[in-house]
Amino acid sequence: MNNKEIVNEMLKNGAKQIANITVKNVTVKQMDAYTRLGLSLDTEVDGYRADENGEYQEAKTNIIFVSSFAIASVLKDDDNAAFAANHLVNNPDALGIILSRAKITIVQQTVAADEEYVNPFATSGEATVFGHATIINHVVDIKLSDFGLKKLDRLADLMLGFQ
């Protein structure tokens, strides 16, 4: 299945799509097996937060977490950004600049506690089990801002050896 078919299947199975969200800021954290991006959004979306006892409660949040691989996969579908996708995975701090002011579309997939979850976009098919209910946020579309596009142009020049 291609990405559009995957999204349509997710929506048929109860996932929720939210469009036109502006990325305000990006934090980058290296995890054991991937690089996690924290996207600060201009609007709150459904999510979960840990309370003072460490229990996860459903709440509104303006921060979602995604992997640099997932973002690069979406950027590969953008004619203006595809050239830089692999470079950005290898240099994830640059995503904080490139994604600044971008408009994104997310699909929120609810996963119940102790339910096996398989990322529908991954090729591995490995299941993950969360010990608490969660909402998985999939970024399915990115419209880079004029600022982000200018920085990509600058990146292209640098990759070509231009000063």
C-alpha positions as CSV (number, residue, x, y, z in Angstrom):
1,M,0.0,0.0,0.0
2,N,1.1,3.5,-0.7
3,N,1.0,6.3,2.0
4,K,-2.4,7.6,0.8
5,E,-3.9,4.2,1.0
6,I,-2.5,3.7,4.5
7,V,-4.0,7.0,5.7
8,N,-7.4,6.2,4.1
9,E,-7.3,2.8,5.9
10,M,-6.4,4.4,9.2
11,L,-9.2,6.9,8.9
12,K,-11.7,4.1,8.1
13,N,-10.5,2.4,11.3
14,G,-11.2,5.4,13.5
15,A,-8.1,7.5,13.3
16,K,-8.5,11.3,13.2
17,Q,-6.9,13.7,10.7
18,I,-6.0,17.2,11.6
19,A,-4.7,19.6,8.9
20,N,-3.1,23.0,8.8
21,I,-1.2,22.9,12.1
22,T,1.8,25.2,12.3
23,V,5.1,23.9,13.8
24,K,6.4,26.6,16.2
25,N,9.5,24.8,17.5
26,V,11.3,21.5,17.2
27,T,13.4,19.7,19.9
28,V,15.7,16.9,18.9
29,K,16.6,14.0,21.2
30,Q,18.7,11.0,20.3
31,M,17.0,7.8,21.5
32,D,18.4,4.3,21.6
33,A,17.2,3.3,18.1
34,Y,16.1,6.6,16.5
35,T,16.0,10.3,16.7
36,R,12.9,11.7,18.3
37,L,11.5,15.1,17.4
38,G,9.3,17.1,19.7
39,L,7.1,19.3,17.5
40,S,5.6,22.3,19.4
41,L,2.4,23.2,17.7
42,D,0.3,26.4,17.4
43,T,-2.8,24.5,18.5
44,E,-3.5,21.8,21.0
45,V,-4.4,18.3,19.9
46,D,-5.6,15.2,21.8
47,G,-2.9,13.4,23.7
48,Y,-1.8,11.9,27.0
49,R,0.1,13.5,29.8
50,A,1.6,11.8,32.9
51,D,0.1,13.1,36.1
52,E,2.0,13.6,39.4
53,N,1.9,9.8,40.0
54,G,3.2,8.9,36.6
55,E,-0.1,7.7,35.4
56,Y,-1.1,8.7,31.9
57,Q,-4.3,10.7,31.5
58,E,-6.0,11.9,28.4
59,A,-5.4,15.6,27.9
60,K,-4.9,18.3,25.3
61,T,-1.3,19.0,24.3
62,N,0.6,21.3,22.0
63,I,3.6,18.9,21.7
64,I,3.7,15.8,19.6
65,F,6.6,13.3,19.2
66,V,7.7,11.8,15.9
67,S,10.8,10.3,14.5
68,S,13.2,11.9,12.1
69,F,12.8,8.9,9.8
70,A,9.0,9.6,9.6
71,I,9.6,13.2,8.8
72,A,12.2,12.4,6.1
73,S,9.8,9.9,4.6
74,V,7.2,12.7,4.1
75,L,9.8,15.1,2.9
76,K,10.8,12.6,0.2
77,D,7.4,13.2,-1.4
78,D,8.0,16.9,-1.6
79,D,9.7,17.9,-4.9
80,N,11.5,20.9,-3.1
81,A,12.8,18.8,-0.2
82,A,13.4,15.3,-1.4
83,F,17.0,15.9,-2.2
84,A,17.7,16.8,1.5
85,A,15.8,14.0,3.3
86,N,18.7,11.7,3.9
87,H,21.0,14.6,4.9
88,L,18.4,15.7,7.4
89,V,18.1,12.3,9.0
90,N,21.9,12.3,9.4
91,N,21.8,15.9,10.7
92,P,18.5,16.0,12.6
93,D,19.2,19.3,14.4
94,A,18.7,21.0,11.0
95,L,15.1,19.8,11.1
96,G,14.4,22.4,13.7
97,I,15.2,25.1,11.2
98,I,13.7,23.5,8.1
99,L,10.4,22.7,9.9
100,S,10.1,26.1,11.5
101,R,6.6,27.6,10.6
102,A,5.8,24.6,8.4
103,K,2.1,23.6,8.1
104,I,1.6,19.9,8.8
105,T,-1.3,17.4,8.7
106,I,-1.3,14.7,11.3
107,V,-3.3,11.5,11.7
108,Q,-3.9,10.5,15.3
109,Q,-4.2,6.8,15.9
110,T,-5.5,5.7,19.4
111,V,-3.9,2.6,20.9
112,A,-5.3,1.0,24.0
113,A,-3.2,-0.1,26.9
114,D,-1.4,-3.4,26.3
115,E,-2.7,-3.6,22.7
116,E,-0.1,-4.7,20.1
117,Y,0.7,-1.7,17.9
118,V,2.4,-2.0,14.5
119,N,3.4,1.2,12.7
120,P,1.4,1.0,9.4
121,F,4.1,3.0,7.6
122,A,7.0,0.8,8.8
123,T,8.3,-2.1,6.7
124,S,9.5,-4.2,9.7
125,G,6.0,-5.2,11.0
126,E,7.4,-5.4,14.5
127,A,4.8,-4.9,17.2
128,T,5.1,-2.7,20.2
129,V,3.0,-2.9,23.4
130,F,2.5,0.2,25.5
131,G,1.6,-0.3,29.1
132,H,-0.8,2.6,28.9
133,A,-3.3,4.0,26.4
134,T,-1.7,6.4,24.0
135,I,-2.2,8.4,20.8
136,I,0.3,7.9,18.0
137,N,0.7,10.9,15.9
138,H,1.7,10.3,12.2
139,V,2.8,13.4,10.2
140,V,1.3,12.7,6.8
141,D,1.9,16.0,5.0
142,I,4.3,18.9,5.3
143,K,4.1,22.2,3.6
144,L,7.3,24.0,4.3
145,S,7.2,27.7,5.1
146,D,9.0,30.3,2.9
147,F,11.6,30.4,5.6
148,G,12.1,26.6,5.5
149,L,12.4,26.6,1.7
150,K,15.0,29.4,1.8
151,K,17.0,27.4,4.3
152,L,16.7,24.3,2.0
153,D,18.0,26.4,-0.9
154,R,21.0,27.4,1.3
155,L,21.5,23.8,2.3
156,A,21.5,22.8,-1.4
157,D,24.2,25.4,-2.1
158,L,26.3,24.1,0.7
159,M,25.9,20.5,-0.4
160,L,27.1,21.6,-3.8
161,G,30.2,23.3,-2.3
162,F,29.0,26.8,-3.0
163,Q,29.6,29.4,-0.3
